[in-house]
Amino acid sequence: MKRWFFFIPLVVFLGLACFLGAGLTLDPQEVPSPLIGKPVPAFALSPLDQTIPLLRNTDLQGQVWILNVWASWCRACRQEHPVWMEFARQQSIPMYGLNYKDERQAGLRWLAHFGNPFQATLYDPTGSVGRDFGVYGVPETFIVDGHGVVRFKFAGPLTPEILKTQIEPLLRQLHG
């Protein structure tokens, strides 16, 4: 009977090794979102530049749109920003920014310096709307369909390859 006790640590070790090994095969860019297939969270935020009083999620109903969550303090946002600038020149999809946990003036300076691909940038200084979207960190990107349903989420900086292989086909599908 005592011989079985020697195998317990071995079985526990093998179980943990299998569990950790399976974790190493996961893509760190794929952060699951409970919002996929669900309505976009309700929001009413002032734009970063304060050109209009408030922008609400209901104002965007009936159109396919992209939400990019970014901040001036985010290095990865700087990395992906030229991709968004090029995309905005080539596409007619409405793109909105969500300036997340940032200072208004810092966000405005950042857009003035690097360019502004967004139709409007919403200002979320406390991160409350970002939390409603399930944002883990910046940058994150969401695609919302014409019914106001979140269809896609990408965590991390976008690349031209991700735009071509994942985002553009989905946008064509949603418009088709």
ZITATA-V73801 format. One record per backbone hydrogen bond with DSSP energy under -0.5 kcal/mol. CO is the residue of the C=O (numbers start at 1). NH is the residue of the N-H. E is the energy in kcal/mol with one decimal. If there is no record, write none. Layout:
co = <CO	CO>
nh = <NH	NH>
e = <E	E>
//
This chain:
co = <1	2	2	3	4	4	5	6	7	8	9	10	11	12	13	14	15	16	17	18	19	20	21	22	23	26	27	29	29	30	33	35	38	43	45	46	47	52	55	56	57	58	60	64	65	66	67	67	68	68	69	69	70	71	73	74	75	76	77	78	80	80	81	82	83	84	85	86	87	94	95	95	96	97	98	98	99	103	104	105	106	107	108	109	110	111	115	120	120	121	122	122	124	124	127	128	129	130	131	139	140	141	142	143	143	144	145	146	148	149	150	152	154	159	160	161	162	162	163	166	167	168	169	170	171	172>
nh = <4	5	6	6	7	8	9	10	11	12	13	14	15	16	17	18	19	20	21	22	23	24	25	25	26	28	30	31	155	32	36	38	150	57	55	123	50	47	45	59	60	61	63	94	144	96	69	142	70	98	139	140	100	74	75	78	79	80	81	82	83	84	85	86	87	88	89	90	91	66	119	120	68	122	70	100	124	107	108	109	110	111	112	113	114	115	117	97	122	48	99	124	101	127	131	132	133	135	134	156	69	154	67	151	152	65	148	62	40	145	37	143	141	163	164	165	166	167	168	170	171	172	173	174	175	176>
e = <-1.0	-0.8	-0.6	-0.8	-1.2	-0.9	-0.6	-0.5	-2.6	-2.5	-2.6	-2.5	-2.3	-2.4	-2.6	-2.2	-2.2	-2.8	-2.4	-2.3	-1.5	-1.4	-0.5	-1.0	-1.2	-0.6	-1.3	-1.3	-1.1	-0.7	-1.1	-3.0	-2.7	-1.6	-2.9	-2.5	-1.2	-0.7	-2.3	-1.0	-1.2	-0.9	-1.3	-0.6	-3.0	-3.0	-0.5	-2.7	-0.5	-2.4	-0.7	-1.3	-2.9	-1.3	-0.6	-1.2	-1.6	-2.0	-1.6	-0.6	-1.0	-1.5	-2.4	-2.2	-2.4	-2.7	-1.4	-1.4	-2.2	-2.4	-3.3	-0.7	-2.7	-3.3	-2.2	-0.8	-2.6	-2.3	-2.3	-2.4	-2.2	-2.2	-2.3	-2.3	-2.8	-2.1	-0.5	-2.2	-0.5	-3.9	-3.0	-0.6	-2.6	-0.6	-2.4	-1.8	-1.7	-2.7	-1.2	-3.1	-3.4	-2.6	-2.7	-3.2	-1.2	-2.3	-2.0	-2.2	-3.2	-2.7	-3.5	-1.8	-2.7	-2.1	-2.4	-2.7	-2.4	-1.7	-3.4	-1.2	-2.6	-2.4	-2.1	-2.6	-1.7	-1.5>
//
